[in-house]
């Protein structure tokens, strides 16, 4: 493991190499001269709205992207939406403007005073009495076993953090550019661990992380609303000083942002190019048919998820020792469905995850959407569910079940739906394909996990 300088945090050695590789890509793009002022301004506006929408959505805001843009760019009041949500969007916009000013002067360190000012901008006119002030009451983090420091400890904790931050916020002095991902991730996690404010800690932590990315010449990392569960899971694990999972999520977000920059440098976006290619393949009738197929498929997959959730919760409620946790990541959108159906790539296709825990043993099974394997292509299925397991435990590295050489693997590695026969189709470890009733599919999967993984 690699220990991040003068912090309580450590990461996998491979992540240091990945951080260095990413820094090289950033440097190559910037030195290419393709990012003109016009392109950069367009990207700035795009990422500003994307960041405001997702950061507030993580905290429960009901504004969609379009409404966020109207509030921020045109100052409109959206009828029927909470005024608090709209105030949060305006405040985060002001805070991002302040961040851009702080980011430009890389010779001046970031201080506790700057953090307080960021928090003041985030909370003013929402909770003005506490804006910019450290909390004077104990707090608990909902859904977390971690207990933040008591009020009387905050000043000392923030002083220690602030001393490190002043050095870390000067690129090239204490840390080099190729360590930027480690620095920004450590700053985010360290800050939320202290939890110095009564409210707004998450927003300030993400702003602080992106301020450091901006100082080091990186794009910002937008933790999306869809990644909310992964985000909180990774933060919970980071309380033990292991940042591996959190950095994995941040690196994915940075990767997406950099791809946007690369696409803009070529005067087109990958998403626009993909949409045009799809539009040319389908006439109106074919589009309607594709949409109808998608709705049938989506309903079947939602039914599968609902039933396996109910089965997991039933077993969990019946057990006095073991625990089963179910995490829902939402369904696959139409565009990604079409892309996978046509054997093209799509990002962020997680569907759900089931975590099994018995004493100190844990097994996490992740179900994600992908194109059908060659074994499933003769069974009239569209997009299929692939199953993988975290290997090794707590590594945040997932391996497909059919690539794990172990006898404790359940005999379900891929699931499809045949709409014509109204039947689910399952591929097992031996690549044999079978139709199976959904009830037995759900029960057999959970039973096999328990029998093969925990009973051995």
C-alpha positions in Angstrom: 0.0 0.0 0.0 1.1 3.6 -0.7 0.6 6.1 2.2 -0.4 9.6 1.1 2.2 12.1 2.5 1.3 13.4 6.0 -2.2 12.0 5.9 -3.8 9.0 7.6 -4.8 7.5 4.2 -3.4 4.8 2.0 -4.1 3.5 -1.5 -3.1 0.6 -3.7 0.2 1.0 -5.5 -1.5 0.5 -8.8 -3.7 3.6 -8.2 -0.5 5.8 -7.9 0.5 4.5 -11.4 -3.1 5.2 -12.7 -2.9 8.7 -11.3 0.4 9.3 -13.1 -1.0 8.0 -16.4 -4.0 10.3 -16.1 -1.8 13.3 -15.4 0.1 12.5 -18.6 -3.1 12.5 -20.6 -4.1 15.8 -19.2 -0.7 17.3 -20.0 -0.8 16.0 -23.6 -4.3 17.5 -24.2 -3.3 20.9 -22.8 0.0 21.0 -24.8 -1.9 20.1 -28.0 -3.3 23.6 -28.3 -6.7 22.3 -29.2 -8.5 23.8 -26.1 -9.2 27.2 -27.4 -10.7 29.9 -25.1 -14.1 29.4 -26.8 -14.0 25.6 -26.2 -12.9 26.1 -22.6 -15.7 28.6 -21.9 -18.3 26.2 -23.3 -16.9 23.4 -21.2 -16.9 25.7 -18.1 -20.6 26.4 -18.5 -21.4 22.8 -19.2 -19.6 21.4 -16.2 -20.9 24.2 -13.9 -24.5 23.2 -14.4 -23.6 19.4 -14.4 -21.8 19.9 -11.1 -24.5 22.0 -9.4 -27.3 19.6 -10.5 -25.5 16.4 -9.3 -24.0 17.8 -6.1 -27.4 19.1 -5.0 -29.2 16.0 -6.2 -26.9 13.8 -4.0 -28.2 15.8 -1.0 -31.9 15.5 -2.1 -32.6 18.4 -4.4 -35.7 17.9 -6.6 -34.5 20.2 -9.5 -33.7 18.5 -12.8 -30.9 19.7 -15.0 -33.0 22.0 -17.1 -34.5 23.6 -14.0 -31.1 24.0 -12.5 -29.9 25.8 -15.6 -32.9 28.2 -15.6 -32.3 29.1 -11.9 -28.6 29.6 -12.3 -28.2 31.1 -15.8 -31.5 33.1 -16.0 -32.3 33.7 -12.3 -35.8 32.3 -12.8 -38.0 31.0 -10.0 -39.5 27.6 -10.8 -43.1 27.3 -9.8 -43.9 24.2 -7.8 -40.3 23.5 -6.7 -39.1 24.1 -3.1 -37.5 27.5 -2.7 -34.7 25.9 -0.7 -33.7 23.7 -3.6 -33.5 26.8 -5.8 -31.5 28.7 -3.2 -29.1 25.8 -3.0 -28.5 25.9 -6.8 -27.9 29.7 -6.7 -25.5 29.4 -3.7 -23.5 26.6 -5.3 -23.2 28.7 -8.4 -21.7 31.6 -6.3 -19.4 29.2 -4.6 -18.1 27.8 -7.9 -17.4 31.3 -9.1 -15.4 31.9 -5.9 -13.6 28.6 -6.5 -12.5 29.7 -10.0 -10.8 32.8 -8.4 -9.1 30.7 -5.8 -7.9 28.2 -8.4 -6.1 30.8 -10.6 -3.6 31.9 -8.0 -1.6 28.7 -7.5 1.1 30.6 -5.4 -1.3 31.4 -2.6 -2.2 28.5 -0.3 -5.8 27.5 0.5 -6.6 28.2 4.2 -9.3 27.4 6.8 -10.6 30.9 6.1 -11.2 30.0 2.5 -13.1 26.8 3.6 -15.3 28.9 5.9 -16.0 31.3 3.0 -16.9 28.5 0.7 -19.3 27.2 3.4 -20.7 30.6 3.9 -21.6 30.9 0.2 -23.1 27.4 0.2 -25.4 28.0 3.3 -26.2 31.7 3.2 -29.9 32.6 3.0 -30.6 28.9 3.8 -29.1 28.5 7.2 -27.5 31.9 7.6 -27.0 31.6 11.4 -24.6 28.7 10.8 -23.0 29.8 7.5 -19.3 29.8 7.7 -19.3 28.7 11.4 -18.1 25.5 12.9 -20.7 23.5 14.6 -21.1 23.6 18.4 -23.3 20.5 18.8 -22.5 16.8 18.2 -23.8 15.2 15.0 -24.4 11.8 13.5 -24.2 10.8 9.9 -27.3 9.1 8.7 -26.7 5.5 7.7 -23.1 5.5 8.9 -21.6 3.9 11.9 -18.8 6.5 12.0 -19.1 9.2 14.7 -17.6 12.6 13.8 -15.5 14.5 16.3 -17.2 16.3 19.2 -17.6 20.1 18.9 -14.7 20.8 21.2 -12.4 18.8 19.0 -13.2 20.5 15.7 -10.9 23.5 16.0 -7.9 21.3 16.6 -8.8 18.8 13.9 -9.4 21.6 11.4 -6.1 23.2 12.3 -4.2 20.0 11.5 -6.1 19.6 8.3 -5.6 23.2 7.4 -1.9 23.0 7.9 -1.7 20.0 5.5 -4.0 21.7 3.0 -1.9 24.8 2.8 1.0 22.7 1.6 -1.1 20.4 -0.6 -2.7 23.3 -2.4 0.5 24.5 -3.9 1.2 22.3 -6.9 4.8 21.2 -7.4 5.8 22.1 -3.8 4.6 19.3 -1.6 2.9 17.1 -4.2 3.5 16.8 -7.9 0.8 17.0 -10.6 0.8 13.2 -11.0 -0.4 12.9 -7.4 -3.4 15.2 -7.9 -6.0 12.4 -7.6 -4.6 11.2 -4.3 -4.3 14.8 -2.9 -7.9 15.8 -3.8 -9.4 12.5 -2.7 -7.6 12.7 0.7 -8.7 16.3 1.2 -12.3 15.4 0.5 -12.3 12.3 2.9 -10.3 14.0 5.6 -12.7 17.0 5.6 -15.9 14.9 5.8 -14.4 12.8 8.5 -14.1 16.0 10.7 -17.6 17.1 9.6 -17.0 20.6 10.9 -20.3 22.2 9.9 -23.8 21.5 11.0 -24.9 21.2 7.4 -23.4 21.4 3.9 -20.3 19.3 4.6 -20.8 17.1 1.6 -21.1 20.1 -0.8 -18.1 21.8 0.7 -16.0 18.6 0.5 -16.8 18.1 -3.2 -16.0 21.8 -3.9 -12.7 21.5 -2.0 -11.8 18.4 -3.9 -12.5 20.1 -7.2 -10.7 23.3 -6.2 -7.6 21.1 -5.8 -8.1 19.5 -9.2 -8.4 22.9 -10.8 -5.2 24.0 -9.1 -3.4 21.0 -10.4 -4.7 21.7 -14.0 -7.2 18.8 -14.0 -10.8 18.7 -15.1 -13.3 18.5 -12.2 -14.7 15.3 -10.9 -18.5 15.3 -10.9 -19.9 12.6 -8.6 -23.3 12.0 -10.2 -26.7 11.4 -8.6 -26.6 7.9 -10.1 -23.4 7.2 -8.1 -24.8 8.3 -4.8 -24.9 4.8 -3.3 -21.4 4.0 -4.4 -20.2 7.4 -3.2 -21.5 6.8 0.4 -20.3 3.2 0.4 -16.8 4.3 -0.5 -16.8 7.1 2.1 -17.9 4.7 4.8 -15.0 2.3 4.0 -12.6 5.2 3.8 -13.1 5.9 7.6 -10.7 3.0 8.1 -8.0 5.0 6.2 -8.3 2.9 3.0 -9.1 5.3 0.1 -8.9 2.6 -2.6 -12.7 2.5 -3.3 -13.2 6.2 -3.1 -10.3 6.9 -5.5 -11.7 4.4 -7.9 -15.0 6.3 -8.0 -13.2 9.7 -8.3 -11.0 8.4 -11.1 -14.0 7.2 -13.1 -15.6 10.6 -12.7 -12.3 12.3 -13.9 -12.1 9.9 -16.8 -15.6 11.0 -17.9 -14.7 14.7 -17.6 -11.5 14.3 -19.5 -13.3 12.5 -22.3 -15.6 15.5 -22.5 -12.6 17.7 -22.9 -11.1 15.5 -25.6 -14.3 15.4 -27.5 -14.6 19.2 -27.3 -11.1 19.6 -28.6 -12.2 17.8 -31.7 -15.2 20.0 -32.0 -17.7 17.3 -31.4 -18.9 15.3 -28.4 -18.9 11.5 -28.4 -22.5 11.5 -27.3 -23.6 13.7 -30.2 -21.7 11.5 -32.7 -23.2 8.4 -31.2 -26.8 9.9 -31.3 -26.4 10.8 -35.0 -25.1 7.3 -35.9 -28.1 5.7 -34.2 -30.5 8.2 -35.8 -29.2 7.2 -39.3 -29.8 3.5 -38.6 -33.5 3.7 -37.7 -36.4 5.1 -39.5 -39.5 6.2 -37.6 -41.2 2.8 -37.7 -38.0 1.0 -36.5 -37.7 3.5 -33.7 -41.2 2.8 -32.5 -40.6 -0.9 -32.6 -37.3 -0.5 -30.7 -39.0 1.6 -28.1 -41.7 -1.0 -27.6 -39.2 -3.8 -27.3 -37.3 -1.7 -24.7 -40.4 -1.2 -22.6 -41.2 -4.9 -22.5 -37.6 -5.7 -21.7 -37.3 -3.0 -19.0 -40.5 -4.1 -17.2 -39.2 -7.7 -17.2 -35.9 -6.6 -15.7 -37.6 -4.4 -13.1 -39.7 -7.4 -12.1 -36.6 -9.6 -11.8 -34.9 -6.9 -9.6 -38.1 -6.5 -7.5 -38.4 -10.2 -6.9 -34.8 -10.8 -6.1 -34.9 -7.9 -3.7 -37.9 -9.4 -1.9 -36.2 -12.8 -1.7 -33.1 -11.2 -0.3 -35.0 -9.2 2.3 -37.1 -12.2 3.3 -33.9 -14.3 4.0 -32.3 -11.3 5.8 -35.3 -10.8 8.0 -35.4 -14.6 8.9 -31.7 -14.7 9.9 -30.4 -13.9 13.4 -26.7 -14.0 12.4 -26.1 -13.3 8.7 -27.1 -10.2 6.9 -28.1 -9.5 3.2 -28.0 -6.0 1.8 -29.5 -4.9 -1.5 -28.3 -1.8 -3.4 -30.4 -0.5 -6.3 -28.6 1.5 -9.1 -31.6 2.2 -11.3 -32.5 0.8 -14.7 -30.8 1.1 -18.1 -31.9 4.1 -20.2 -33.1 3.6 -23.8 -30.0 5.0 -25.4 -27.7 2.7 -23.5 -30.0 -0.2 -24.2 -29.8 0.4 -27.9 -26.1 0.7 -27.8 -25.6 -2.6 -25.9 -28.2 -4.3 -28.1 -26.1 -3.3 -31.1 -22.9 -4.5 -29.4 -21.5 -1.0 -28.8 -20.2 0.2 -25.5 -22.0 1.9 -22.7 -20.9 3.3 -19.4 -22.4 3.0 -15.9 -24.6 0.0 -16.5 -24.8 -1.3 -12.9 -28.3 -2.6 -12.1 -28.1 -3.8 -8.5 -25.8 -5.4 -6.0 -26.3 -8.0 -3.2 -24.0 -8.0 -0.3 -23.9 -11.1 1.9 -22.2 -10.9 5.4 -21.7 -13.6 8.0 -19.4 -12.7 10.9 -16.1 -11.5 9.2 -16.9 -13.0 5.8 -18.4 -10.9 3.1 -19.4 -11.6 -0.5 -20.6 -8.8 -2.9 -22.4 -9.8 -6.1 -22.8 -7.1 -8.8 -25.4 -7.4 -11.6 -24.7 -5.1 -14.6 -26.0 -4.9 -18.2 -24.0 -5.8 -21.2 -24.3 -7.2 -24.7 -25.4 -10.9 -25.0 -22.5 -13.4 -24.9 -22.1 -15.7 -27.9 -23.8 -18.5 -25.9 -27.0 -16.4 -25.5 -27.3 -15.1 -29.1 -29.4 -18.0 -30.3 -32.0 -17.5 -27.6 -33.6 -14.3 -29.0 -32.5 -12.0 -26.1 -31.6 -8.4 -26.2 -29.4 -6.8 -23.5 -28.4 -9.3 -20.8 -27.5 -9.1 -17.1 -24.0 -10.3 -16.3 -23.0 -11.3 -12.8 -19.7 -10.6 -11.1 -18.3 -10.9 -7.6 -15.8 -8.7 -5.7 -12.5 -10.5 -5.8 -10.8 -10.3 -3.3 -13.2 -9.0 -0.6 -13.1 -5.2 0.0 -10.9 -4.7 -3.0 -13.6 -2.9 -5.1 -12.4 -5.2 -8.0 -15.2 -7.2 -9.6 -14.6 -10.4 -11.6 -17.2 -12.0 -13.8 -18.4 -15.3 -12.3 -17.5 -17.3 -15.4 -13.8 -16.2 -15.0 -13.5 -17.1 -11.3 -11.8 -20.5 -10.9 -13.4 -21.6 -7.7 -16.1 -24.2 -6.7 -18.0 -21.6 -4.6 -19.5 -19.8 -7.5 -23.3 -19.9 -8.1 -24.4 -21.3 -11.3 -25.8 -18.1 -12.8 -23.4 -16.0 -14.8 -25.7 -14.3 -17.3 -29.5 -13.6 -17.5 -31.6 -12.6 -20.5 -35.3 -12.2 -21.3 -37.0 -13.8 -24.3 -40.0 -11.6 -24.9 -41.6 -13.9 -27.4 -41.7 -16.8 -25.0 -42.1 -14.5 -22.0 -39.3 -16.4 -20.3 -36.0 -15.7 -18.6 -33.0 -17.4 -20.0 -30.0 -18.3 -17.8 -26.4 -19.1 -18.7 -24.6 -21.2 -16.1 -20.9 -21.6 -15.3 -20.5 -24.4 -17.9 -22.0 -22.1 -20.5 -25.1 -24.2 -20.8 -28.2 -22.1 -21.4 -31.6 -22.9 -19.9 -35.0 -21.3 -19.4 -35.9 -20.9 -15.8 -38.9 -19.6 -13.9 -38.1 -16.3 -12.2 -39.1 -17.4 -8.7 -36.7 -20.4 -8.8 -34.0 -18.2 -10.4 -34.0 -15.8 -7.5 -34.2 -18.4 -4.8 -31.6 -20.7 -6.3 -29.1 -17.9 -6.7 -29.3 -16.8 -3.0 -29.4 -20.4 -1.8 -26.3 -21.3 -3.9 -24.4 -18.3 -2.6 -25.1 -19.3 1.0 -24.4 -23.0 0.4 -21.3 -22.6 -1.6 -19.6 -19.6 -0.2 -20.6 -19.5 3.5 -21.4 -23.2 4.3 -18.1 -24.5 3.0 
